[in-house]
Structure formats: C-alpha cells, structure tokens
Amino acid sequence: MALYDPLTGLPTRELFHDRLRQSIARADRRKGALAVLLAAPSADIDDGALAAAGKRLAAAVRRTDTVARVAEATFAVIQTDLDGFDAATFLAQKLLNEIGVPAHVGIALYPDDAGTPEQLTGRAEAALDTARKTSSAFAFHAAELTAEAEDSVRLARDLRNALSADELRLHYQPKLELASGRIVGAEALMRWQHPRHGMLMPDTFIQIAEECELMAPLGRWALEQACRDAAGWPQNAGAPVRVAVNVAPVQFEEPDFAETLEAALAASGLPADRLEIEITESSLMRDPEAVAGVLVRLGQLGVGITVDDFGTGYSALIYLRRFPVDTLKIDRTFVAPLPDSRNDAAIVRAIIGLARSLNLRVIAEGVANDAQREFLAAEGCDEIQGFHIGEAVPSDQFAAMIAGDK
C-alpha cells in the first residue's frame, strides 16, 4: 500500500521517485533525456473521476513510461527516451485530454532543468504553479520553451485540418538511370501549403505528425495522391516512369496496409509495377514475421520495394535474404563526401557490391555534382537522385520534365 495508490492502482510518490532515479540512470547511460510532467485538475473532482482519470492516463502513455498519483489530485508522468521538447508538449496535450476536466500540466526536462529526481520534480511543480497562475494549459520550467511549445500545439492543430482543407501537396524529385541517362522515376515528397506560414517542408511538421499520431492518415493520402499523379505521367523513350512513396513504420504496420495500397492502385489505374514503396531498415526490424508477410504480398502484386537510408540503421543483412526487397538506397550521408573521402567511398563500394551479389538494384540519393555522379557510375550504381538531377517539383512540372528529357 505504500507503493501503490489504493484508489487508482497507480504508483505512489515513493515508487515514482524510485522509478525516476532508475530512468535518470538509464538516460545517463544512453546520453539521452527525459521529462517529468505533473498534471492536476483546475478544480476539485471526486474519487470516481480521479480513479477514471488515472486509468485513462495509464493507457495513454508508452509501456516504458510511468504514471503515478503523487498527491491528492496530482498525477506525475516520467516520459523516457525524450526526442526533443515537442514530444513532451504533445504528451502534455494528451494528458490534458485524458483527465476529462479542465487541468494544468507542468513540465521539467532532464538534464536541462535539473540533475536529481528531487530537483526535477521540484522544477515540474514550479512549472505547474506557473501554469495555474497564468491560466495556461501547460508550462515548461524554462519559460522560453513554453512559447515555442504553444507554437507547436497550434501547428499540430492546423495539421489535423490540413487534409480536409486540401493544404497538402506532393512534389516529385527525379531519379536518373545512369546507364541510359534517362529519368526513370521520382520520389514523392510531401509539402504543406500552410495558409499563414506558406510552403512548409517535411522537417517542419513530420515530427509533429508522429507525436500527434497523424502519420497513418497522411501516409494514406500520399499513397493515393502519388498513384493518381503518376497515372497521368507520359512514358520516357517508350519506358514507363515509376513513382516511389515513403511508408512510415506505423503505416506499414496497419493490418489493412496491403488492401489500402491495392485500392489506391485500382482507383488510379496505375499499374503495380510502376509503384515503389520506400521503407527504412528499422521498419524491417520492428516485427520481421509480419513485415515479411506484407512484403511478399506486395511483391506478388508487382510493387517494387526499396530499403531507404541503407547503412544508417540496423543493417541486419540476414533480413535482406529473407525479405523480397528489390532496391537498396544509399543514404546521402555517405554520398555527400564522395569522391574525396576514402572511408565513405569504401562504404559505397561495399553497398553496391552487396546489392550486386543479392541481385538488387542500387540507387544513391543526395547527388549534388558531376564528381559524385561519375564516381557512382564507375562503381556500378544503377540510379541517382539529388539536386544535380533536379529538385522536387509539382506533378505537372515533373511530367513536363519527362516529356522534355531526351
């Protein structure tokens, strides 16, 4: 009873501090960060509402996080493996939604705000007090972060409406086949035509989409739109031009992903062999058996499968043998130093050699100059993309680029 609250079943303050010490030690070992969030209703609520709120909060966090009841009407959360303060911002929003009544949240970050469990909890309590005094939904211990976080929350709210408001766009970066010198495909890249901020690039909103669990609907839209666009592209020298679509892990893990892809092909009339999906190495590793089943089905349809950013993730080579992969994409971090860097040149040669031995195609991204292109061509790379070939452009401009490619 000293460790678990009898009303909510959540850890008490004593157990919370013990877990916080463990989490801090783990963050130190990994050179990582974490957040402590304190959430409290803005008015008194009865025991039944507190118990229900505790259950909803416990269900709203990851298994690696901790929810505790640390005071009469105050809940505490340890958010581990923190990837930027935006992650804490969106967890705060989730907690506010799950409490079920008007509430406030105070947030402190480790190691930025404090170095011990007691100090960190104290900083979160001070932030909670700031939120109450200013009638704000949440506040960080570092006041400047609160303003930035509020901007992120507004952007997230706008992003939820972006699909229905027809604000999302796809631009297409050309892929060049080195042997023929022809444009043979393009990678679909998302843009957001924001009504106030103008055209936003993915690095501005993709993390927000991940934190707000919007990646799956955005991904479905991108897949459907890319198929519709590509179906209208002309051939190049009599050869069809393919479109590649990035698929996020959360989208790939949806049970109806294959059906969604088939429906997109059917609705657009795009032949399956003109569609490629790009997935990361980490996607392959999350649930190998399930992934293998989906990839086999897509391969049977004729859809191409590319492992994106190859060499920067797990590089579990055994899975390349098991999965029906068609193409490896060399990450731009290895391409940028070419041809001057001996180490990067050796890595690129090794990836191309591996692809050859497994009968896979290989494409290099981020190609920016003639020297890189010549090096990759000499080493046997199949395709390249990057500013040297062309920047990402709207579908109609890409179609004109194909038509003018001689």
N, C-alpha and C positions, 0 to 999 in steps of 0.2 A: 504493500500500500504506500510505502514511502517512495517507490519508484514509478508507480502508475496511478493516474488520477481515477478514482472510482466512478466519477460521473461520465467522463468522456472515454476512458480507456487509454488515453494518451500518456506519454512520459511526463513526469513531473519536472519541476525546475532542477532538482538534484540530478536526475538522469539526463536531462537536457544538457547540463553543463559538462557531464562526463562525456557525452557524445560529441559535444563541441570541442573538448580537448582532443579527442581522437581525430576529429575532422581536421582540426588545425595541424596536427602532427602529419596527417596524410597529405594535406596541402603543401606542407613544408617539403616532404619527400619528393613530391611531384613538381615543386616550384609552381604551384597553382594558387588559386584564390577561392574564396567562399563568401557567402553573405549570411548575415543574421537578420531576419525580418520579424518584427513584433507587430501583431495585428490585434486591435481591440475595437469593439463596437463603440460608437459615439454616444450611446445611451444604454441604460440598464436593460438586460434581457434575462428571461427566466432560465431555469436549469434545462428545460426541454430544448429551448432554442440553442443554448450553449452546447449541449450534447450533440444535436443535429449538425451544428456548425463544425464541431470537432471532427465528425465523421467525413463531412464533405471536404474539409481541408486536408485530411489524411489521404483521401482519394485523389486529390488534385496535384499532389507532388510526386516526384520520382521515387522509386524504391530506395535510392541512395540518399535521399533527403530525410530529415527528421521533423516531425510536427509534435509540439508539446504544449501542455497547458501550464504556464508558468506563474499565473496569478489568477485571481477570481474570475476575471473576464478578459484575460490576455493570452493569446496564443503566440508561440515562438516557432520559427522555422529555420533550420540550417539548410541552406542551399549550397550543395557541394559542386566541385568542378565548374566554377563560375567562369563563363566566357564573356567577359565584358559586363558593364553595369546595366546594359539593356536587358540582359537575362533576368537580373533582379527586378528591374522595372516591371517586366511582364508577369513575373511571378507575383509581385505585389498586386497587380491588377486582377490576377486570377484569385488571389486570396480575398480581395475586396468583393469580388463577385460571389464567392462561395460562402462567405459569412452570412449572407442573406439579409443583412440590415446595414444601414449606414455605418461606416467604420473608418478607421485610420490605420496606416501602416508606417512604421519607422524602419529604416534600413541602414545597416552598417556593413562595411566591406573589410575583409581580411585579405592581405596585410595592410591595405592602405590606411584604414582608420584606427586600428588598434592591433596589439600584439599578443594579448592574452584573452582567454574566454571572458573573464570578468570585465575587462576594459571594453571588449567588443559588445557584450550585452549592454553595458552602460551607454555606449555610443548609440546603440539601437534605441534604447529607452529615451535618450535625449532627442533623437530624430522623431520618435513617436510623439513626444511632447511638442516638438515644433509643428508637426502635422496638426495636432489638436489646436494649438494656439492660432495657427494661420488658417484653420478650417480647410486644410488641404487633404486630399485623399491619401497621399503618401509624402514622405520626405526622406531624403538621404541625410546622413550625418554631415557629409560635405555638401554645403548649400548649393554650390555651383552645379553639382550633379542633378539636383532636383529640377532645375530649369531645363537641362538637357533631356532628362527623363520625360518631362512633360511634353517636350517636342516629339520624342519618340512615340509616346502614347497617342498624340494627335496624328502622327504619321500612320501608326497602326490602325487607328480608326478610319483614316482615309483609305488605307489599303484594303480594308474589309469591303469598302464600297466601290473599289476600282473596277472590279469585274462588271458589276451591274451598270456602272457608269461608262463603260466602254473606254476606259482610260489606258488599258494595257496594249502594248504593241510588240510585235516580233520584228527584229532586224536579222539579216542573214549575212554571215561572214563567209566569203567564198573559199572553197577548197580546190587546190590546183593539183592535177596529176602530173608528176614530174616527167614521166616518160613521154607523154603526148603534149604537155604544155597546155592542156585544156582544163577549163573549170568543170569539175565533175560532181560537185555537191556544195552544200553550205550547212553551217551550223546555225540553228535558230537561237537567238539571244534575246532575252526579254528586256523591254524598256517600259517605263511608266510615264505617261504624259500627264503629270500632275497639274491640276488646274491653277495652283499658285506657284509651285516651285519649278515648273517647266519639265523638260525631259530628264528623268532620273535613271541612272544606271543601276544594275543589279546590286552592286556593293552598298548602295544606299538603303535598299529595302529587303534584300533576301534574308538577312538575319532576323529582321522584324517578322517576316513571313514565317520563319522557322519557329520563333518564340510564340507566335500567335496561332500556330497550327494551321497556317494557310497554304503550306507548300503543296498539299494534295490538290485542292481546287485550282490553284494557279498552274500546277503541272498538267492537270487535265485540260485546262483551257489552252495551254501552249501546244499540247499534242494535237488537239483538234484543229487549232488555227494553222499550225505548220502543215498539216496534211492538206487543208483547204488551199493554202497558198501554193504549195509545191505541185498540186494537181494542175495548176494553171501555167507552170513554167514551160518554156519551149525546150526541145532537145538541143544538145550541143553536138554538132557534127554527126547527127543521127543517133547519138547515145543519150539515154535518159539521165537526168540530173537528180541526185539524191538529196534528201534533207535529213539532218541529224538533230535530234531533240534530246536535251539533257533530262534525265529522270532522277529525281531526288529519292533517297532511300525510303522515306516514308510513303512516297507514291508507289514505288516499286513493290512495297510490302502489302499494298492493299489487295485483299483477296480477289477483287474483280479487275485487277490491272490489265490482264490479258484481254478480257472482254471489252474494257474501255478502249484499248488500242485497236482491237478489231472493229469496233463501232466507228472509231474515227476514220479508219481506212475505208470502211463501207460508205459512210456518209459523204466522204470527199471524192471517192472514186480513185484514190491514189493507189497504185499497185504496191503490194507489200515490199517488193524488192527495191523500192525507191525510198523506203523509210529506214533510218538507223536510230537506235537509241544509244545514248552515251551514259554509262553508269560508272561510278567510282569503284576503286578496289575495296573500299570499306563497305560498300553495298554488298559485294560478293561475300564478305566475311560475316555479315550480321546473322544470317540464317542460311548456311550453304545448301541444305537439302531443299528448302522452299525455293531459294533462288534458282537452283538447278532446274526444278520443275517448270518454273516460269520461262526461263531462257530456252529450254527445249521446245516449249510450245511456240514461242516467238520464232525460233529458228525454223520450225516446221511451217510456219506461215510464210517464211522468206524474209523476215525483218532482219536487218543487219544489227550486230551487237558490238559496240566499241567499249573498251575499258579506258576510261578517261583518266588523265593525270597519272599515267602509269609510271611507277618508280618512286612516287611520293608517299604511298600508303603502305599497306601490309606486304605487297609484292609476294603473296603466297603462290608460288609458281605451280604447286600441285593443283590449284583450282583452275588454272589455265588449261590443264589437261582434261579436267572433268567438265568444265563449262563449255557450251557451244559458242565461243567467242570468235568474232571474225577479224577484229582490228584492235591494235594497241595504239594509243595516242601518247606520244612523248610529251611530257609536261614542259611548259615554256621555261621553267627554271633551269632546265638542262640545255635548252636551245639558246637562251639569251647569251651565254658566254662563248658560244661557238664562233669561229673555229679555234680561237686562241687558247682556251682552257683545255689542257691535256686530260684532266680528270673528267670533265663533262663530255669531252669528245669520246673518251673510253666508255662512259656510261651509255651514250647514244649508240655507239657501235654495238655494245652488248645487247641493248634492247632490240635493235634492228636484227642482229644475229639470232636472238631468241625468237623473234617473230618469224624469221625465215625457217627456222628449224621446226616450228609448230605450224607452218603453212598459214600464217596470219599476215594480213596487210598491216602496214605501219604508217601512221601519219604524225607529223610534227606540228605543234602549234606555236604561235608567237614568233614566227619567222619575220624578221624585220629588214633584212638586207641581202644583197647578192651573195656575199661571202657565206652566209648561213645556208642559203639555197644551194649553192654549189657544193658545199660540204655534204649536205644531206643527200643530194642527187648522187654524188660519188659513192656514198656509203650504201646506196640502195633503198633509201626511203621512198615509199610509194606516193604519198601526198603531203602537201604542206598547206598551212593557213597562217594568216597573220597580216599585219599592215603592209608588208611587202607585196602581198597579193591584192589586198583590198580590205577596207574597213567594213563593218557590218552596216547594211543599208536596208531600207524597206523592201518589201517583196517586189513591187513594181520596178524599182531600180535594179534589183538583182536580176529580174527577168530580162531587162534591157541589157545588162552586163553579159548575160549568156548569149543573147542574140548578137551582140557585137564582138563576141570572143572568136577570133579567127585563128 
